[in-house]
Amino acid sequence: MTESVLDYMTRLGRAARQASRIIGRASTAQKNRALLAAANALDAARAELSAANELDLAAGRANGLEPAMLERLALTPARIDGMIVGLRQVAALPDPVGAIRDMSYRPSGIQVGKMRVPLGVVGIIYESRPNVTIDAASLCLKSGNATILRGGSEAIHSNRAIAACIQRGLAEADLPAAVVQVVETTDRAAVGALITMPEFVDVIVPRGGKGLIERVSRDARVPVIKHLDGICHVYVSAHAELPKAQRIAFNAKTYRYGICGAMETLLVDQAVAQDFLPAMAAQFREKGVELRGCQRTRAIIEAAEATEEDWNTEYLAPILSIRVVDGLDQAIEHINRHGSHHTDSIVSEHQGETRRFVAEVDSASVMINTPTCFADGFEYGLGAEIGISTDKLHARGPVGLEGLTCEKYIVVGDGQLRGQEPV
């Protein structure tokens, strides 16, 4: 790249701003045509996608990437299938852009309501998972936004191959290529430029490790929708059906270790710990999960000693912390103190207890008798997600189409003048 990183990113930003005006007024049919054409392009390019991904995996192994990171990086046939399904599902979703609600007459005779509109240009910074490229592109496109995607250097070949498929879809729908731009440089200075261009970028969505999130939150001059750690809990209540609880806890941890919705801490009510933990521990050990427990846990099962740091750690690995608690109050207190406000679940058949749990646990998703790994835009019916926001402003939880739009007031009159009685 002969031009400077700043000049390159400025060029991308300027093109994205121009493209945002075109995609913002595109019809639903035109956007859907681009999505479906991109899905067909992915399906036709399976061999190219796998070959590009193998280059990234080989480099990752050579560079000593952790197994969890390699797992996130892999583009398996099932994940390619998932990207194709995701594109088609987003195409089938209702288009939020232009929807008008709450129109009402005011005493002056004017009508006031709200219209849902695109955010404009969305910058997305992410690591490892190349399937995020397609999720982010599809959601931004359908919600009428242009997007600049800056994936991790470890997935550069995969992201380029996916981007080529997206470009084919845009071309088939007569939409400009700059609607979706993948940053070609792996220079980290590109991130610094992207998050400090408010003239071109309207919002930043960082998806990655804690260091990335903290850097973006600290340095950005653009509003940020952030996703911090996924320190997720399952609380097995004294009123739980233990066989059900065992299935839920096992699935919450072992469905996939590398996702942000994986359970990292299991809380067990002291009233059922003696009956529940031995069989549960045996099932985890058979799967190869390392157990770390509090003193009361270790009096019942074999486990390493859990430290204060364990309660505050997102492992993204086959490691699980276990704590025996005195009841609902202590479980809620532990979650609100040590959790990341992402996703937490209670297993209980007591309605009053579950109501308290969902009301008092301060997380983006709170679940009843459900494994935390269900915290996913696809599972929530959003088609895909651009991330899971642990913020409380604008968007919280899985961010889908609606989270990538905002509302503006619209006012309709017929010549009314302020300060004069309506005729």
N, C-alpha and C positions, 0 to 999 in steps of 0.2 A: 504494500500500500504506500504510494508515493505521497499522498496528501497526509496532513497531520490528523491525529485521531479527533481533535476538536473540529477541524474543518469537515471531516467525514461525518461526524455525528450531527453537525449543523446542517449538512446537506440532507441527511436522513430526516431530521426534524422538520426542515422546511417542506420537503416532499410529503411528509405525513400530514402536516397541517393543511396543505392543498388537497390531499386525497380525502381528508376528513370531511371536507365540505361536499365532496361527491358522494361518499358512502353514506353521509348523514341524510341525504335526500333520496337515496336509492330505494326502489320499491322492495317490498318483501319478496316478490317473485324473483327479482334480480339477485338479491342476496342469497336466496335459497338455491338458485341455479349455480352460483359460485360454490356453495357448500357441497352440493351433490356432485358437481364436476370434480372438486378436490377429492371427494371420497372415492370416485372412480379412478382418479389418477393414483391415489395411494394403493388401491387394489391392483392396479396394473404395474406398480413399481415395487412390488414386494421384494424381488431379488435385489434391486438396487438399494432399498432401505436396509435389508439385512447385511449386505456387503459394507455399506457405510457404517452401520452400527458395529460390525465386527472390528473395523479399524479403531473405533473409539474404545471398545472393550479391550482390545489388545494393548492399546496405549495405557489404558487404566490399570491393567494388570502389571504392566511394566513399571508403572509409576507407583505401585503399591497402594492403589485405592482399596479402602476397606470393603469387605464383602457386601455390607448393606448398600454402599454407594454403587458397587458394580451391579447389584440387583436392581437398583433404581435406573441404572443406565441401560440395561438390556432391553432391546426391542424384540421381544419374542413374537412368534406368529399370533399368539393370543392378544398381545398388546396392539399389534397392527390391526387385528380384527376390532379391538376395542376403539381404536382411533376412527376407523371407518364407521362403526356403529354410532360413535359420538357425533360425528359430522352429520350423519343422517338424522339423528335424534334432534340435534339443534335445529336443523332445517325444518323439522316437523313442529317445533315449539311455536307458540304464538309470538308474534313480533311485538315487543313492548313499545317500540318507537311510535310516537304520534297518538298514543292512547290518551284520552281526555277524561277526567273524572271531576266529580263534585262541582259541576256547574250550577250556580245558584244566582238568583236575582238579589240585588241589594236594594235598599230603600231608594237610592238615587235612580234606579232603573237599569244600571249596568249589570252585566253578568260576569261573575268571577269564577274561574276554575283552574285546574292544573293540567299541564300536558307533559308527558314523559318524553325526554329527549336524550340523545347520546351525550356522553361526557366530552367527546372530541377526539383527543389523541391519548392513548393509554400506553405507557411504557412498562414493560414487564421484564423483570430480572429474575432469573431462575437458575438452578443448578441441577445437573445430573439427568433428570427425567426428560428425555426427548419428546415423550408423548404430551408434555405440557405445551410444546410448540403448537400442536394441533388443537388442543383444548382452548388455549388462549386465543389463537387466531380465529377459531370458529365463533367463540362467544363475542369477541370484539366485532367481528364482521356482522353477525346477526343483529347486534345491538347498535349498529350504525357508527362504530368507532374505527378510526385508523389505529394501528398499533405498531410499536417498535419492540421487537423481541430480542433480548440479549440473554442467550443461553450460556451455560457454563462451557469453558474451553474443553472440558472432558467429553462433551457431546457435539463438538463442532461439525463433524462429518455427518452425523445423524440429522442434526438440525438443518444443515444445508440440503440434504436429500428430501426432507419433509417440506422445506420451504419451496423447493422446485415443484412439488405437487400442488401446494397452495397457489403458486403463481399460475399454474395451468388452469386451475379453477377460476381464478379472477379473470384471466384472459377470456375464457369461454363465456363469462357473464358480462364482458365489456366493461369491467371495472379496472381502475388503474392499479399497477403493480404495487404502488406505494401504500395501498390500503393495509398490506401486511408486509413489513420489512424485518428480516432477520439480520442482526448485526454480524457482519462478516469477520471483524477483527476480534481476536482473543485478548487484546490489550485491555488491562483493567481500567485504564483511563477512560474507556468508553462508558463505564458505569458512572464515573464522576461527571462526565459531560451530560449524560442522559438525565440525571437527577437534578441538574441545575439549568434546565432550559425551559423555564415557565412560558416563554414566548411560543414554544412549539409543543410542549407536553402538558397535559391537563392533570394527569394523575399517574402515580407510580405504584406498581404492585410488585413487591419483592417476594420471591419464594425461594427459600434456601436456609442455610444455617444461621445460627444466632448472630454470628459475626457480621454476615451480610445484612441482616435485618437492622442490627444496631447501627451499622455504618450508614445505611440508607436513611434511617429515621433521623440520624444526627445531622447529616450533610445535605439532605434534599432541600431544594427551594421549590419543590412541587409537592402538592398534597400526596400523602402515602396511605394506601390501604395495606396494613401489614398483618402478617401471620407470624406469630412467635412460636415457641416450642409447643409440641403436642404432648404434654405430660398428662395423659388420660388415666382415669381411675374407673374401676368397677368396685362397687360396694355390695357385698353379700350380706343382706340383712338377717336378723334373727327370724324374720317372717318369710324367708326365701324358700322355694322348693329346691332342695339341694341338687338333685340331678340336673334340673334346668340351669341352676347357677353354675354348675361345673361345665356344662356345654357352652354357656355364654362366655365365661371367663377364658376358657381354652380358645374359643374362636376369636375373642377380642385380642388375645396376645399373638396367636400363631397364624392367623389368616395371612398376614404379611408383616414381617417385622419392621420393614423400612417405611411404612406409611405413618403419617402424623396422627392417624386415629387409632394406632395400636395401643393397647393397654400397657402402661408402664408400672402402675402400682395397683395391687389387689388389696382391698380393705375387707376384712372379715369380722363380723360381729362375734364378740367373745362367747356369746350364747351358743353358737353353732361351729366355732372354730375347730373343736376337738373332733367333731363328726365330719366336717367338710375338708379340712386341710390335708389329711394323709392321702386320700384318693386323688385329690387335685394335684398335690405335689408329685405323686407317682406318674400321673399323666404328663405333666410338664417335663419331668426328667426323661421320660421315654422319648419325648420330642427334642431333647437336648437343650432345654431352657435352664439357664443358671438361676438359682433362687437365692435371694438375699432377704433376710427377715429381721423383724424386731425381736426383742427378747422373748416375748410371749409366743411368737411364731416358732422360734427356735426350740422352745420347750416341747413343741408338738411334732415338728418335722425337722429334718436335716436341712440346714440352709446356712449360707455365709451371713455374717453380721451386717445388717444394713446400717449405713451411716446417715447423717443428716444430709449429706450431698446426694445420696441415693434418692431421697424423697423429692429432690429438685432436679432430677436428671431425666432427659428424654434419651433413652438408650438407642432406639432404632436398631435393636439387636436382640438375640434370644437371651435376654436378661430380664428378670422380673423382681420388683420389690414387693414384699408382703408385710402388712401390718395388721395386727389384731386390735380392734377398737372396742370401746365400751358400749357403743350404740350409735344411733343416728346423729346425735349432736356432735360427737367426736369425729365421725366420718365427714360431716359437712365442714367442720372446722379444718380438718386436715386438707380436704380438697381445695377450699378457698385460700388456704395458706400456702400450700405447696404446688397446686395445679397451675396450669398456664391459661386457664379460662377457655379451653378448646372444647373438649368433649368429656363428659362424665356420666356414668350409668349406675343405677340402683337395681338390684335384683330383689324383689319383694312382692308379696301378695297382699300387703296391707295398704289399702287405699289412702288412708290418712298419712302414712309414712311417705308414700310416693309423692303425694301432693306437696308435702313439706320439702322433699328433696328437690323437685323441679322448681319450686318457688325460691329456695334459699341458696342453691348452688349457682354461683356466678360464672357461668360458662356459656359459650356461644351455642352449644348443643347439649341438652340434658336429656337423658334417655331412661326409660323404664323397661326392664326385662329385655334389654337389647345390647348386643356387643358394640363397643365403641367404634369398631372398624366400619360401621354403617355410616359414619360421618363422611359423606362423600357426595359431591354434586350429582353424580350419575344416579346414586341410590335415592337421592332426594327428589328426583324428577326434574333436575335442572338441565339435563342433557350432558353437561360437563361443568367443570368449575374452573375458575381462574385462580382459585386459592380459597383458603378458609380463614376468614378474618377474625382475629381475636380483639379487634377494636370495638368500640361502642358507637362510633359516629359513622353515618352514611350506610355502611354495610357490616353485618355481623354474621358469622358462620359461613357456610359455603357460598361463594360469590358467583352467581350465574348471570343471566341476561339482565334482570332487573337491577342487580348491584352495579352494572356497568352503565346505567343510565341515571339521570336525575330528573327533577321536575322543575318546570318554570310556570309561573302564573300566566294565564291568558285572561284578558279582559275584553268583553264585547259590549259595545254601546251603540247608540243610534243618535248621536249628536247631543247627549246629555252634557251639561256644563256643571262643574263643581261650584257649589254655593248658590245654585238656583234650584228651585223646586221642580221636580219632573212634571212635564206637561201631561 
